[in-house]
């Protein structure tokens, strides 16, 4: 499970790195994590709806791909109440 989730993160990070090279993306502080975008969800599908902002659409699709990847990963019930103070440093 961990390797699958790590792969999802790797894909997402690579996509965000590509956004820094995208001609339509000019970030104030070179940070795609602060770019806002519009999307909709219907029937379990995510649709990026920024037709006029090419960069926003690119970032949205990075997050969309990550969400789809994470959704495919099995959920481990034993981590439901994981102590994040202990395990997430």
C-alpha positions as CSV (number, residue, x, y, z in Angstrom):
1,X,0.0,0.0,0.0
2,X,2.7,2.4,1.0
3,X,4.5,2.1,-2.4
4,X,1.3,2.7,-4.2
5,X,0.7,5.9,-2.2
6,X,4.3,7.0,-2.6
7,X,3.9,6.6,-6.4
8,X,0.8,8.8,-6.3
9,X,2.8,11.5,-4.5
10,X,5.7,11.1,-7.0
11,X,3.4,11.5,-9.9
12,X,1.8,14.6,-8.3
13,X,5.2,16.2,-7.5
14,X,6.5,15.5,-11.0
15,X,3.4,17.2,-12.5
16,X,3.8,20.2,-10.3
17,X,7.5,20.4,-11.3
18,X,6.3,20.4,-14.9
19,X,4.0,23.3,-14.2
20,X,7.0,25.4,-13.4
21,X,8.1,25.0,-17.0
22,X,4.7,25.5,-18.5
23,X,4.6,28.7,-20.5
24,X,1.2,29.7,-19.1
25,X,2.2,29.3,-15.5
26,X,4.0,32.3,-14.0
27,X,3.9,31.9,-10.2
28,X,4.5,34.9,-7.9
29,X,6.9,32.8,-5.8
30,X,7.4,29.8,-8.1
31,X,4.8,27.9,-6.1
32,X,2.1,25.9,-7.9
33,X,0.6,24.9,-4.5
34,X,-1.0,28.3,-4.1
35,X,-2.7,28.4,-7.6
36,X,-6.5,28.3,-7.3
37,X,-8.7,26.7,-9.9
38,X,-12.3,25.6,-10.5
39,X,-13.6,22.1,-10.8
40,X,-16.8,20.1,-10.4
41,X,-17.5,16.6,-9.2
42,X,-20.3,14.4,-10.6
43,X,-20.8,10.7,-10.4
44,X,-17.4,10.1,-8.9
45,X,-15.7,12.0,-11.8
46,X,-13.7,15.2,-11.3
47,X,-13.8,17.8,-14.1
48,X,-11.4,20.7,-14.3
49,X,-13.4,23.7,-15.4
50,X,-10.9,26.5,-16.0
51,X,-11.3,26.9,-19.7
52,X,-9.7,30.4,-19.9
53,X,-6.8,29.9,-17.5
54,X,-4.4,27.3,-19.0
55,X,-2.2,27.2,-15.9
56,X,-5.1,26.7,-13.5
57,X,-6.4,23.8,-15.8
58,X,-2.9,22.3,-15.7
59,X,-2.6,22.4,-11.9
60,X,-6.2,21.1,-11.5
61,X,-5.3,18.1,-13.8
62,X,-2.3,17.4,-11.6
63,X,-4.5,17.3,-8.5
64,X,-7.1,15.3,-10.4
65,X,-4.6,12.7,-11.4
66,X,-3.4,12.4,-7.8
67,X,-6.9,12.1,-6.5
68,X,-7.7,9.3,-8.9
69,X,-4.4,7.5,-8.0
70,X,-5.1,7.9,-4.2
71,X,-8.7,6.6,-4.8
72,X,-7.3,3.4,-6.3
73,X,-5.2,2.6,-3.2
74,X,-6.7,0.3,-0.7
75,X,-7.7,1.8,2.7
76,X,-6.0,0.3,5.7
77,X,-8.4,0.5,8.6
78,X,-5.6,0.2,11.2
79,X,-4.5,3.7,10.3
80,X,-7.9,5.3,10.9
81,X,-6.9,6.8,14.3
82,X,-3.2,7.2,13.6
83,X,-1.4,9.4,16.1
84,X,-0.2,12.1,13.7
85,X,1.9,13.7,16.5
86,X,3.8,10.5,16.8
87,X,4.0,9.4,13.2
88,X,4.0,12.6,11.1
89,X,7.1,14.7,11.8
